[in-house]
Amino acid sequence: MVTEVSVWVFIPLQPHCGVFGALAAVSSVLGLDAKQVENGFGIATSLSGGVQRYMQGGASIKHLHAGWSAHSGTIAAKLAALGYEAPKESLEGEYGFCYTHGQRACDVHAFESFPETFETLNVQVKAYPCCSELFSSIEAVESIVKKYGLDVDTIRKIRVHGINTAANLCSVPKELKVRPPTQSDARFSLPFVIALTLSCGKVDLQTINEDTIRDNAIVEVARKVEPNVDPDLDRMFPRAAPAIVEIGAADRAFRERVDYAKGTPENPMSEDEVISKFKACSAFMGFSRADSVVELLTRIDRLDKISEIFRFIG
């Protein structure tokens, strides 16, 4: 209920909203009654928080957000189960979560009926290990290279027209984004991922590494990236994160637009692509049982107990 509202109102503030999804899940597992769940949401509002300053340096803290949200949601549910009380209407009421986060009206009653569809079907599967608002730019560059066989040494300038997150949060301050100090910072740099795509042919767990963030040749390509906000494209956010990439190389100019990157509900990854990504991530982390997990997950609807999966990942 709450996470669906939060996703579109507060994108991309994962540390603020993830706690509510975790609270709902743990409340279900613990079998909390309606009053306890209400108290749980009230408690969760006091455990929600985080800022996006990491996009201007120190991006490794981003890895904490999902885990801390899950932790906080679990704590909120357990406290509610023990009888801890919290304010009613903690989401929609005056001075509640929606009020303090800039959304003065929040109609939670719209979610009282059982949904005809599930929002999990609209979740974006990340095709690249970086900020999702950069995906369209990456794919536009990939398309140009695939179509025209672009030689990176001939590039004079790269203009990227897109949404505010890409043009500002992921591009400023310029020197930090052109030469990111850490791999985590590199994942939130538009100039770097564009340069990496042109120099290495792809953006993945293997190409974002200590060598590439220190590669002067990649840095020089990154310096040629000129990001700017396109008002028409920015109005499409958050339903889409489109980008137009224009590359001037030697005596030729190339242009490509991508509205819906691979992995979005409008352009979903295939089952084979998702499995391939899972196996690549597993290999990167040294997990050797990926094939067994995939085999079980592809027949999850026929398993007697979901706990069968955990014998491979416990």
Secondary structure by P-SEA (a helix, b strand, c coil): caaaaaaaaccccccccaaaaaaaaaaaaacccaaaaaaaaaaaaaacccccccccccccccccaaaaaaaaaaaaaaaaaacccccccccccccccccccccccccccccccccccccccccccccccccccaaaaaaaaaaaaaacccccccccbbbbbbccccccccccccccccccccaaaaaacaaaaaaaaaaccccccccccccccccaaaaaaaaabbbbbcaaaaaaccccccbbbbbbcccbbbbbbbccccccccccccaaaaaaaaaaaaaaacccaaaaaaaaaaaccccccccccccccc
